[in-house]
Amino acid sequence: MSSAVLQIATGNPVKPGIAQDRRQILRGLTSSQKWLSPKYFYDKRGSELFDQICSLPEYYLTRTELKLMQAHLDEVASLVGQRAAVIEFGAGSNIKVRLLLDRLEKPAAYVPVDISPEFLLEQVDSLRGDYPDVHMQPVFADFTQPFDLPEHPVMPERNLVFFPGSTIGNFTRAGALEVLEVMAAEAKPGGALLIGVDLQKDASILRAAYNDSEGVTAQFNLNLLARLNRELGADFDLEKFRHQAIYDDEERRIEMRLLSTRRQKVSVAGVTIAFAAGEYIITEYSHKYEPEEFHALARRAGFCPRRTWIDDERLFSLQYMTVRSQG
Ligand SMILES: C[S@@+](CC[C@H](N)C(=O)[O-])C[C@H]1O[C@@H](n2cnc3c(N)ncnc32)[C@H](O)[C@@H]1O
């Protein structure tokens, strides 16, 4: 870990790496249905692989969201007004926030929040020179927990939480409500949320998006096991697992799995985990919404949906909502 990483504000007590999550990881791997949180995908290699996924032809999510942003950010900017502090949850690559900062009127601050510290710093470093008037303060935190926001030299007029990429889909519907509540608390009364939400659609489009022909999503998924080997002293043989992504019609979600191709035993942090042939670990959900269903969830979390933009093919939505005033 470079010393620069240590200069990132720590919003809540997370440490780089996954060693501190040993218990949670083992709980998932010893459950009757094995599972791992998708937040463990994002070491530096995982963040880079996700970036590659975003430019794959099958991965319609990123290019459709970018098109929606190009088309509607002027309207977003007029709704947000001047001197906003942009708080980006799960920032990843800076390509989307550049579009937003370019259109907003005199943005005061940019606070990207992520659990992938090296990638986070790299992305912020490459932004600083281009936006000298925007106070940049990366926060290394797990956004599923409330975290402290840094102070800014210029008091922003309001907070705009930015949550692109349909990362909200990684949470169950109940979990998404909790994350939306954290966002409403961070945006504060008078603040707003700009969020990308993937829509329900033909399952064949979804299956292709998560089973790309170049196998990058498979590499991204399998990197999770490589990360457990590196950071938890596990001994997964990556040749004996394979990537699988299925669409669950009832739950309206993609389920990403790592499937054991044979009966085997793996040691993880000193604990032996047995796999039957064909047994799998669930590594990620990607829930798909109808716009109205997402509006209802956001209302329960304390937001007022104001605008929803959808592309002509009805693939993806960009939604703008404000925090409901209390009382
Ligand atoms: C699906 S990627 C989306 C990246 C980018 N926002 C986009 O629109 O393409 C999810 C991002 O959220 C971060 N992330 C995932 N879970 C997180 C958590 N619990 N707390 C903080 N960051 C998280 C990952 O490191 C990654 O950068």
The ligand as a Tripos MOL2 file, in Angstrom:
@<TRIPOS>MOLECULE
LIG
   27    29     1     0     0
SMALL
NO_CHARGES

@<TRIPOS>ATOM
      1 C1        -20.1210   -1.8720  -10.4070 C.3       1 LIG1
      2 S1        -18.7430   -0.8280  -10.0340 S.3       1 LIG1
      3 C2        -19.3650    0.7340  -10.6520 C.3       1 LIG1
      4 C3        -18.2860    1.7150  -10.9570 C.3       1 LIG1
      5 C4        -18.7450    3.0430  -11.5470 C.3       1 LIG1
      6 N1        -19.4760    3.8410  -10.5670 N.3       1 LIG1
      7 C5        -19.5880    2.8920  -12.7810 C.2       1 LIG1
      8 O1        -20.6190    3.5420  -12.8560 O.co2     1 LIG1
      9 O2        -19.2000    2.1940  -13.7120 O.co2     1 LIG1
     10 C6        -18.8780   -0.6880   -8.3070 C.3       1 LIG1
     11 C7        -17.9050    0.2670   -7.6290 C.3       1 LIG1
     12 O3        -18.3020    0.4020   -6.2650 O.3       1 LIG1
     13 C8        -17.2320    0.0840   -5.3830 C.3       1 LIG1
     14 N2        -17.8750   -0.5920   -4.2500 N.ar      1 LIG1
     15 C9        -18.5530   -1.7770   -4.2750 C.ar      1 LIG1
     16 N3        -19.0560   -2.0470   -3.0670 N.ar      1 LIG1
     17 C10       -18.7080   -1.0070   -2.2540 C.ar      1 LIG1
     18 C11       -18.9400   -0.6950   -0.8830 C.ar      1 LIG1
     19 N4        -19.6360   -1.5130   -0.1110 N.pl3     1 LIG1
     20 N5        -18.4490    0.4700   -0.3940 N.ar      1 LIG1
     21 C12       -17.7160    1.3090   -1.1830 C.ar      1 LIG1
     22 N6        -17.4670    1.0830   -2.4900 N.ar      1 LIG1
     23 C13       -17.9450   -0.0610   -3.0180 C.ar      1 LIG1
     24 C14       -16.2760   -0.7720   -6.1810 C.3       1 LIG1
     25 O4        -14.9470   -0.6810   -5.7160 O.3       1 LIG1
     26 C15       -16.4700   -0.2080   -7.5980 C.3       1 LIG1
     27 O5        -15.6130    0.8790   -7.8300 O.3       1 LIG1
@<TRIPOS>BOND
     1     1     2 1
     2     2     3 1
     3     2    10 1
     4     3     4 1
     5     4     5 1
     6     5     6 1
     7     5     7 1
     8     7     8 2
     9     7     9 1
    10    10    11 1
    11    11    12 1
    12    11    26 1
    13    12    13 1
    14    13    14 1
    15    13    24 1
    16    14    15 ar
    17    14    23 ar
    18    15    16 ar
    19    16    17 ar
    20    17    18 ar
    21    17    23 ar
    22    18    19 1
    23    18    20 ar
    24    20    21 ar
    25    21    22 ar
    26    22    23 ar
    27    24    25 1
    28    24    26 1
    29    26    27 1
@<TRIPOS>SUBSTRUCTURE
     1 LIG1         1 GROUP 0 **** ****
